[in-house]
Amino acid sequence: MNSETGQLSICKPFETLTPYELYDLLRLRSEVFVVEQTCVFLDLDNKDQYCHHLLLYKEQTLTATARLVPPGLYYPEMSIGRIVTSPAARGTGVGKQLVATAITECYRLFGSGPIKIGAQLYAQKFYESFGFVQAGEVYDEDGIDHIEMIKP
């Protein structure tokens, strides 16, 4: 439990998620990526099963989630993906807590080394505040500008 935000963080491999936790994370990802961002894409990409999932709850409500990807599954480096914050929780610091915790958990799970992400371009400065640097050109993914970034 984070005393500043009142957030409970849970990090689990896919196979240990409860049906309720899985529902919560898929619902939040759909709410933001598909509905809010009007992005039609296949979220269920056969990678979730090989990842750990970070869930931040406030009381009984999932406020943020991220997928912690082992090296070699998406990039040669470990990665953090499907980073999402509930619209109702934005501006509360939960996004910063999510990314900071995701970085810590990646190192705990996968050891030291660089972390690579595919970030939405508008969030580049946010990720730079955690030590990520641009690692490629801007590219379009499902109609949204993205950029690869790496935390050395």
Steps between C-alpha positions, in 0.01 A plus 500: 500500500636841400426734792506813279242384248318226690572265210543126545737353240487137394746339259418149378575264217202451268408152622452622858266789418152444638213519252403833660851646462518386138158649430603829667818537298343406167207733567729793585717439193186488282353813664810706424660350188187405307225734621678818617774496236264361233762249398376177348774243561542148628600552864510125566824430314607167658770670710309555826540133593881536511509825699459628852221749556521798730166613643447811713179509699346772711247334723326253263563695179781430254660838431798398286666197347806405298635188338858401590650322202800268532800549271459337161120495488446837333844663493840347578484713818247472780205728443201669658185511291127559513565786744160644584347725763130531567358833382350546848846468663696734273669792669536312830857376450390143431665503156836592654456232765410244232810564288737523799365172638511335157868590461581364847305179432670448162841510666380265775350252254743514208825634648700805405506629147328743271123536486343580163153641443284605207355825637224715364680810373301744714642327813868525399587765762321297770719196426813712472441598863569132587824489300364370169658643184383495141618187319340534158292707265134583547276228358128449463342220699127461453461865405696639797854640481744294708869506573734231625679601818759324712611531859868401487 
